[in-house]
Amino acid sequence: MMFKRTLRRLSVRISVVFLLIFIIFGTVIYGYVSYRFFDKVDDSMRLKANNLGIANGRIVFQSRNRWLFDPRILIFLRDTDGRVFNMFPREEIDVERLAELIAHTPPTGRIYTKEIEDHAYRILNIPYLYEDNILQTDRGPIVVDSIIAVSIVDSEVAALGDLLIIIASGLVTGMIIIIIAGYYLARRSMVPIQASWEKQQQFVADASHELRTPLAVVKSNAELILRHPGHTVEEESIRVTNIIREVRRMTKLVSELLTLARSDANQLELMISAVSLNQVTETIAEQFVPLAEMEGLTLTIKIADQLELMADKERLHQLLVILLDNAIKYTPPPGEILVTADKHGNNIIIAVEDSGQGIPAQDLPRVFDRFYRGDKARSRESGGTGLGLSIAKWIVEQHGGKISVENKAAGGAKFSVVLPIKKSS
């Protein structure tokens, strides 16, 4: 239910964003086309109006330019009494009626579009500022107050109207597509979120399950100790040992959970420096050779000389400890464990092999999953939490490498780690 509500909200938000982008894009297109349609017309009107002057009572043009003779542009003069006179008659236009309609246009110098009797006009009214402002006409002399330039823009307005209809139609059709696309994108974006949520829920459930067993053991042993308050520590040593063992297991589990939680939140940073793999393996050998002998196993380490790489020394040590600890747990005595490392091109390949029974084929794809254990009973007895290989995979990937596992033909499993000598940024 929660994901359905989130899906609806996300779909609406994505659709609104796309719709706003569509509207802004359409507005920009309409504004640009409108500007391009009227740009030259407006320039011609300004040029023709600004170049008109009066000399000796007659109209003169102060300069010569082809735009001055644009037939679409009409020039009117308004006198100080507010009367409008047409200086360039056009038979196909009722200039008298037009003059009446533009008589009250203020001389602001601004250009605007006006619908007059089913026709569209661009109108410019500018004040006449020259000293010689008396014009001789058939009606007698007039004192010119302002110049009005008028241009017929029926075709431009009609084209803009068609463009607006196209944009509006596209918006209606686009809304349907946008809603479908928004829902599709929301569904796609919800897939990893839902998968992450389910993974987190499974992670919490598995962690709770893993903690339940040691907590139950601690609780039961503590209650048994309380039933015999007079017993000495020696008499209750078995129960105290059980409590300590389970506490250690819980401590290890909590530590591994904290590592994975911090890695998921990108709160763990690697301390990259030049590391000698030979020194790391020598340290690990001192720790694991005696442990392997106690388990009846033979641990052999074959490392090429002077293997160095850019890595986090502590994490590299942890990686090898996890792999060796896993090999010892799943190799019955007498058995052999072999650790090899060598340089191949720009990588170092580390392999940890054992002579155990190998990993069942159905378990191979999931050995690096959190809390996954093929033999759960055996893992719990040996203190395993099912998180070690997950942490190993995280360490390898953080170094830009790869880790894989396979069963050997002769029996046993082989873990292979490929680490770049120089970690890419």
N, C-alpha and C positions, 0 to 999 in steps of 0.2 A: 504493500500500500504506500509506504514511504517513497519507494522508487517511482511509483506511478505519478505521485504528486510532483516529485522532482522532475520527472520526464515532461510533464505538462508545463511546468514553469520554465524549464529550459527551452522547450519548443517555442513558447510564446516569446521569450527574450530573444532567441535567435531570429525568429520571424520579424520581430519589431526592428532589430538591428538591420536586417536585410531590407526591410521596407523603408527605413529611413535613408539607407544608402541609395535605394532606387529613387526615392523622392528627391533627394539632393542631386543625384545625377541628372534626373529629368529636368529639375529646375535650372541647373547649370547649362544643360543643352538648350533649353528654351531661351534663357537669358542671352547666351552667346549668339544663337541664330537671330534673335530679335535685334541685338546690337549690330550684327553684320548687315542685317536688312536695312536698318535706318542710318547706319554710320555715314555712308556717302551722301545720302539724301540730306542729312542734317548738316554735314560740312558744306554742301552746295548752297543750302539755305543761308547759313551764316556768311559764306563768302559773298553771295549775291547781295545780301542785305547790308553788309559792312562796306561793300565797294560802291554802293549807290550814293551819289551826292547831287548837289544842286549848284549850278554855275550860271549866272546871268538869267536866272529864272527857268532854266531848263535842266532836265535830269541828265546826268553824266555818270559813267562808270570810271572809277579812278584807276583801274587796271584791266588788262585783258586776260581772260582765262576761259577755257572751254566750258567750265562748270557754270559760268555766268549765263550761258544760253540754254540751260537745261529747260526744255519746254514744260516739264511738270511743275516748275516752280512759278508761282504767281507773286507779284509784288504789289502791295497796297500801301498807300500813304494815309496817315491819319493826321488831321490838322488839330489845332489847339481847341477847336470847338467839338472835337470827338467825331467829326465826319470822316468817312473812309472813302478813298478814291482809288480806282483801279487804273494803273498806269499802262498795263499791257493786256488789252482785252483778249478774251478767248471766246469764240462763238459757241463752242460745245459746252461751256460752263456758264451757269447762271451766276455771274459775278456779282450782280446786284444783291441777290439773295445771300450770297456768301459774304459780301461786305457787311450786310446787316448783322449776320451771326457772329462775325469776328470784331465788330465795332467796339465791344466792351472788353476786349482782351487787354490785360495790363501789360505795360512795357517792361517786363521783368528780365528779358533776355533768355528765359527758359523755353525749351521746346517740349511740346506735349502733343498727344494725339487726341483728336476730337471727332466724334461721329456726327455728321451733319447731313440729314436727309438721305440716308442709305449710302453715304460716302464717308470714307475715312480720310482725314487731313492731318498733316503735321503742321503745326503753327508756331511761328517764331515772331515775337514782337520786341523790337529793340528801340530805345530812345534815339532820336536824331540829335546829335551833339554839335554839329557844325554851325558856324555863325551865319552862313548864307543859307537860310531856311525858308525863303519865300519862292514859291513855285508858281509860274504863270500857267494857268489852265484855261479851257474854254469857258469855265464858269467864273473866271476871274482869278486873281492871285489868292493863294492859300499859304498859311504859315504851317509848315510841316512840324509835327510834334514827335511822331514815331514812324518807323518802317515795319510793316508786317509782311513776312514771307510765308507763303502757304504752298504746301506740296501735296498732291494727291497720292495716297499710299494704299489704295484699295487692294492691289495685288499682294503687297507685303502683309497687310492685315489678314487677308484671306489665307495666305500661306501659313502665317502664324496660328490662325485658328485651326487649320488642318493639322499642324504639328501638335497643338494642344490636345486635339481629339486623339491623335495617335498615342501621345504620351499617356493620356488618361486611360485609353483602351489597354495599352501595355501595362499600366498599373493594375487594372482590374485582373487581367490575365496573369500578371506577375504575382499578384497576391496569392492566387491559388498555388502557383508553383513555389512561391516563397514558403507558404504554410507546409506544403509537402516536404520541401527541402529542409525546412527548420525541424520538422519532426524526424526526418531521416538522420540529420546531423546530430540531433539530440539523442536518438537511439544509439548511434555509433559512439558518441562520447560517453554514454552511460554504460557501455559494455565494460570498459576497463574499471570504471568506478564500482559497478556492481560486482565484478570479479574480485576487485580488491576488498570490497566489503565482505563478501563471502569468505575470502581467504583469511581476513582478519577474524571473522566469527569462528572459523574453523581453528585458527591459531589460538584464540582465547579458550575454546572448548578443549582443545588438546592440552593446553597448558594447565587448565583446571583439572583435567583428568590425570595428568602426570603428577600434579601436586597432591591430589587427593590420596593416592596410595601411600606416599611417605608420611603425610600428615596423619593418616589412619594408624600407621605403624607406631609413630611417635605417641599418639594419643593412647593407644591400647597399652603400650609398654609402660607409659607413665602412670596409667590407672592401676596396672598390676603392681607397680612399685608402691603406690599409695595404699594398697590393700595390706601391705606388710611393712608398716612404718618401723618396726623393730629390726628388720633385716639390715645386715651390713652391706656396704658397697660390694664387697666380694661376693656375697650371696646373690645380689641382684646384677652382677657383672654382665650377664647375658643380655638382660633387658637394657642396661645402660649402653652396651655395645650396639644393640639394635637402634637405639635412639641416635647415637652419634653417627652411625652409618647412614641413616636416613636423612639426618640434618645435612651431612656432607653432600648427599645426593641432591637435596633441595637447594643447597648453596650453589652447586654446580649448575643446576637447571636455571636458577634465577639469574646467574651470571651470564649464561648463554642466551637466555631470553632478553636480557638487557642489551647484550651485544647486537642481537638481531633487530631489536626495536630501534636502537640508535642508528643502525645501518639503514633501516627503512626510512628514517627521518633525516638521513644524510647528515647526522651529527657526529659521525666518526670520520676523522681525517687521518690519512696515512702520513707517517713521518718518513718521507722518501729520502734516502741517502745511499751512498755506495756501500753495498753489503757483500761480504765474502761468504759464498754458499758453503765453502769448505769449513770455515769456522763454525757456522751454524750447525752443520751436520756433525761436527766433532762434539759439540756440546750436547746434541741430542743423543749421539751414540753413547756417551757416558751415562746418560739417564736410562736408555732403553735396552742396552745390551744386557745388563744384569737382570732387568725385569723380564726379558725374553728367556733368559736361561732359567729363571725361576718357574716359568711356564713350560719348560721343556722345549723351547724353540731356539732356532739358530738365526741370529740377525746378522746379515752381511751388508755392508755399505761400500759401494764402489762409486766414487766421485772423481771426475776429471780434475786435474790440477788447475788451480787459479781460476775458479769460476766466480766471477763478480757480476753483479747486476744492480740496477737502481731499484730499491725496494724498501719496504718497511721491515726492519729486522725483526721486531717483536711479532708482527703478523706472519712473517715467513716462518719463524720458529713455531708459532701456533699452528700453521698449516701442516707442517711436517709432523708435529706431535699428534694432531687429529688423525692423519693418515696412518701413522705407525700404531697408535692406540687402537684404531679400528682393525688393523691387520692382526694384531696380537689377540684381540677378542675373538676373532672369527677363524683363527688357525689352531686346530687341535694338535696336541703334541703326539709324536715328534713332528715338527714341521719347520719350514724354512721361510724366512722373510728377507727379501732382497730390495735394497734401495739403490737406485742408480741415478746419475745426473751427468749430462754432457751438453756441450754447446753445439747447436745446429743453426748456422747462419746468424741471424740477429736474435735468436731465442735460446733459452735454456730449457731442456726437457728433463723433468724429474719423473721417475717411475717408482712406484711402491708395489711390489708383487708379493703374494703369499701363496702357500701350497695348500690352502684349505679346500673346502668343497665348492667354492665359487658362489656366485649370486644367482638365484633362480631367474630365469629369463623374464618372467612377469614382473620381477622387482627391479630389473636394471634401469628402466626409464624413470624410476621414482626414488632412487637411492639418495638423491640430493634434495628431496622434498623435506620440509620441516616435519618432525615427529614421525616420519615414515620409517618403520623397521620391519624387515622381512620376518625375522624371528623375534617377536615381541617379548616372549617369556625369557628367552636367553639374554636379550638386551637388557631387560630390567634386572636380571640376576647379576649381570656384569657391571651394572651402574650406568648403562647407556641411557641417553635422553632422546635420541633421534634428532639431535640438532647439530651434532659435530660436522657432518658432511655438508649441511647447509651453510655453516659458517665457513667451512673450507672453500666452498664454491664462491661465497661472497668475497673472501680474501683474494682468490685468484682473479675474479672479474674486476675487482678494484685495482689490480695491478695491470689490467689490460690483457690478461691471459685467458686460457681455456683449460678446463678440467674434464676428464672423461673416464669411464670405467668400462672394462670388458672382462669376460671370462677367458682364461687361458685354455688352450687345447689340452694341456697336460693336467689341468685341474687348478683351482685357485682363481683369484681375481687380481687384476692389474689396474691400478689407478695411475693415469698419466696427466701430468701438469705441464703446460707450455707457458712459460713466462718470458716476456720481452726483456732483453738486457737493458734497454732504455725505455722507461714507461712513457708512452705518448701523453701529452697534456690534454 
